[in-house]
Amino acid sequence: MQRRHLLALAPSFLAAPALAQERVVNIYSARHYDTDRELWEGFTRGSGIRVRVIEANVDQLLERIRAEGANSPADILVTVDIGRLARAREAGVFQPTRNAMLEARIPAHLRDPEGHWFGFTTRARVIMYDKAQGLPAGFARYEDLAKPELGQSVLVRSSGYIYNIGWTASILAANGLPATEAWARGIAANLARPPSGGDRDQIRAMLAGQGRLAIANTYYLGLLHISPRAEERELAGRVGVLFPNQAQGDRGTHMNVSGAGIIRNAPNREAAEAFLEYLSGPAAQALFAGGNMEYPVVADAVVHPFLRGLGEFRQDPLSATTLAANMPEALRLMQRAGWR
């Protein structure tokens, strides 16, 4: 993933007088994927509206928007994970948007009920294993990760990382506080090593025999599969995927969401709404799915063949608002449980 520094791009927003009448949408993006450039370019080709982008992490972007105040040139904030979208909403960054197309195309549980933000892609948080070893007998649910008989075989990144906070928030919604804290203690007891690195590091450690089960988002495995490096493609081919909690009556697999919303003082409000509509359309959904190996949120969008090959699965329909509300307590209980 190629990153461009926030300050390096800042001058592009200082438009000269000659460009004052130019049709433009200004995007602050916490997604740092080269393939997103194709999304921006596709919008310009189809609409004639120029896209200007500043990239940084979400905290930097929120601080910039706060400092700019009513004079901020930002029209759109794009970021990953419900926790970060919720943080932006709580900070008063977004304005509500009522849009029939977006509300028809994007499932209700993947957007803010008042239209402050909309989800455009998802990633399943799954359990990965070495195909040569297979899964432990009877293993089928997230809850099974805490079973004492599993032993020290679980590989997962730090509890403080946003993906794990959201995942645990979904467990909390399903099972309540005492059971979820007991589950987190079981995770801490079953760790194969102290949490270290990102999701791809858990996959590599699992294949190197440092643990038996790796917790990771599906798009990381997909990116290994399409990597230009043969050794990474070979690693991806060795990994099996369990979509947990799929039994009849169970809740389904937890999903992360990547989304966007219109900034409170957006100077190009009409262009910003057109951009959100574009992200829900077939061309953009195909780019999300094919370029960054994410699941599109629109029902009729095409899923990448590699992801289709992982199998059909039921998604946890937990509403984003419930998930976001549970995240602070989820982090606290993980810390109390000793999962660092």
N, C-alpha and C positions, 0 to 999 in steps of 0.2 A: 504494500500500500504506500503510495507516494503522498507526502504531506507538504502543504505549502504554508509558509508562516503567515500568521495573521497580519503582522505589520507590513510584510512585503506586498500584500495585496491591497492594503488600505488606500494608497493613492488612486486606485482605479475608481473609487467612489467620489473623487473630487472632480466632478464633471466641469469641463470648460463651458463658457457661455454658449459656444456654438452647438453644444450637445444638449442644451436646455430642453429642447422639445423632443428629444429622442425618446421612443417608447422603450422602457427598460423595467426590469424587475431585479431588485437587489436581494441576494440570498446570503444569509449567514448560515454556514453549514458546519455541523460537527461530524458529518460523515466524511471520511478521508479516503475515498476509493477512486482510483483512476477512471473506472467505468462510469462514475457519475457525470463525468464531463460529456459523455455521449447523451445523457439525459438533458443537460443544459442546452447542448447544441441542437438536439431534436426539437426542443421547445421553440428555439429561435427560428429554425427552419419552418416549422408549422405555423407560427404566429407572427413572425416578424418582430417579436419583442426581444431585445437584447438581454442576456443574463449576465449580471456581474456577481461574483462570488467572493466572499471572505471565508476562509476555513480556519478553524481553531477548535480547541475543546469547548464543551458546552459552558463550562464555568467562565472561561475567557469571553465567550460571546455574550453571555448574560450580563457580565460586568460591563462590557462595552455598550450594550443596549441601555443599561441603567445610566451609565455616564453620559451617553448621548442625549438621553431624555427625549423630549418632544421633537428634537431636531435630528433624531436618528434617521439615516437613509434606509435602514433595514425594512424590507417588506415581508420576508419569510425567514423563519428559523427552522432548520432541518436538523434532527438529531436522532439518536438511536436509544431505545429502551424506554419503557413507560415511566420509569423513575425520573429520567431526565426531562421527559415531556411534562410530567406532573410538576416537577420543580419549576419549570418555566411558567406553567400556568399559575402556580401559587405566587410567583414573583410578579404577576400581573403583566407579563410580557405579551401575551396573546390577546386578540380581540375575538369575540364569538362570530362565527360564520354560519349562516343558514344557507345551504346549497343543496338543491334537490338532487343533482347528479351525484355529488359526493355521498349524500345520505342513502341513495339508492344502491350505489356500487360498493360502499365500504361497510362491512358488518358492524352493527351497533356496538358490540363489545370491543371493537378495535378503533374507536374514535371517542372523543370527549362528548358527553351528552349535550353540551351547549355549543359544540362546534369550535372550541378553542384550538383543537388539533385533530388531525386525521392520520390514522396509520396507513402506510402504503406497502410495507413488506413485513413478513414475519420470519422468525428463525425458531426451529424447534430445539428445546433444550433436552437432549437425549442422553442415553447411557450407551457408551461405545465399548467394544470388546475386541480382542484379537480373535479372528475367525478360527485360527488354529487351536485355540483353547475353548472357545464357546462360552456360553453363559453358565453361571452356577445353577444347579438344579432348582426349579421352582421359582426362579427369579423373574419378576414381571412388573414390579411397581417401584416408584421412587421410594416408598416406605421401606422396601427390602434392603436399601443401602445401609440401614441402621441395624440390621440383624447381627447379633454378636457372632453367629457362626460364620459370617462373611469374613471376619478377621481384617487385618490391615491390608486391604486390597483396593481402596478407593482413591482415585486421583482427581482432585478438583482444585480450582484456583481459590484465592482468598475469599473469606466470607464477606469482606467489605466491598467486593467488586459488584457492580450494579446488576449483572446477570444473575448472580447468586442471591442477591437481596430480593429480586423479583421472583425468582424460583421459590425461595423459602416463603415469600408472601403468599404464593399460591397454595403451598402446603398448609399454611396457617389458616387460610380461608376454608380449606377442605376439612381440617382436622382439629382446629382450635389450639389454644395456647399451650396447655400442658403437654398434649401429644406431640406438638411440633417441637417444643423445646427438648423433649425426650428424644425425638428423631434427630435433632441437631447434635445432641450429646452422642448419639450412636454414630453419626457421621464422623465426629471428631475422634471417636475411639477407633474407627475403622480406616482412618487415613493411612495410606501406604507411605507417605512422607509429609513433611510440613508443606502446606500450600505454597506453590512457587510457579511463576510464569502465567501465561495465558492459556486459552483453550487448546491451541495447537501443541503447546508444550505438554499438556496432559495426554494428548493422543500419542505423541512421540514417546513419552515415558512409559505408557502402557505397552506399546509395541516393543520397547526395550526390556520389558519384563520387570519394571519397577512397581507395577501394580496390575490388577486384573481388570478393573473397570475405570473408564475415564468419563467424566461429565463434561460435555461440550455442546456448543450450538452447531446445528447441522451445516451452516454455511462455511464453517472452518474446514470441515471435511470436504465439502464441495470445492473449496478453493485449492485444497491439496490435489484433488482429482483433476482439475484443469490447469495445474501448475505447469510452466514450461520446463521445470526440472523433473527429469525422469525418476529420480529417487523419491521425490514427493508423491508423484503419481503412484509409484509402487507401494508406498506406505498406505495411501488411501485405499488401495485394492485389498489390503490385509484387514481392514476394519469392518466389523459388523456393527449394526445399529439396532438398538432396542428402543422403540417408542413406548414409553411406560404408560401404565394405567389404562390399558385398552380393553379390559374385560367388560362384558355386558354390565351396564349400570355404573361402571367406574367413570371418572370425570374426564379422562383423556390426557394428552401430553401438553405440558406447559409451553407457551410460545412467547418469545420476545417480539417487540414491535418496533419498527422504525417509522418515524412520522414527521409531520410538519404542520405549522400553523402560521397564520397571518399576524404580523406584529401589530401591537396596539395602535401605533401612530404611523402605519405604513403609508408612505407618500404615493405609492402606485397601487392603490387598493384593487382596482379592476384587473390589472396585470397579475397581481398576486393571486387572486381567485382563479383566474384563467390558468395559472401555473399549477395550482392544486388540482384543478380538473384534469389537466394534462397528465399529472402523476397517476391518476386513477384510470387512465385510458390504456388501450391495448399495447401501444408502442412502448410507453414507459414501463408498464408492468412486465413486458417481455424483456426489456433491458435490465430491470431489477433482477429478474429470475435468471437470465442467462449470463449477465455480466458479473454479478456478485453472488450467485448461487443462493438466493433468498427465495422464500415462498411468496408469490404475489398474493395480495389480499382479495382481489376481485375474482369472483367465482369462475368466470369464463376465460381467465388468463392462462397462458401456457406455462407449465412447470418444466424446468430443465430435465432432460432425460435421466441424468444422474440422480436427481432428487426423486423422480418418479420411481426409479429403480430401487430406492430404499424401501418403498412400499407405501400403501395407503394407511392412513391413521386418523384417529379422531382427535381433534384439538380441544383442549380445555376451554370452554366458553366463558370463563370467569371474566366479568367486566373489568375494563381497564381502571375504572374509578375505584372499585373494590381493591384491586391489586395495589394501586398506588397508595391507598389509605393504610394498607397493611405493612408497607415497606419499612417505616421507622421501627415498628415493634419487631419485625422480622430480623432486622439488623441487631437490635438489642438482644434478642433471645439467642442468636448465633454467637454473639460475644460472650454471653453468660455461659453458654454450653461449652466454651473452650475451642470453638471452631474459629481460628484466627486467620 
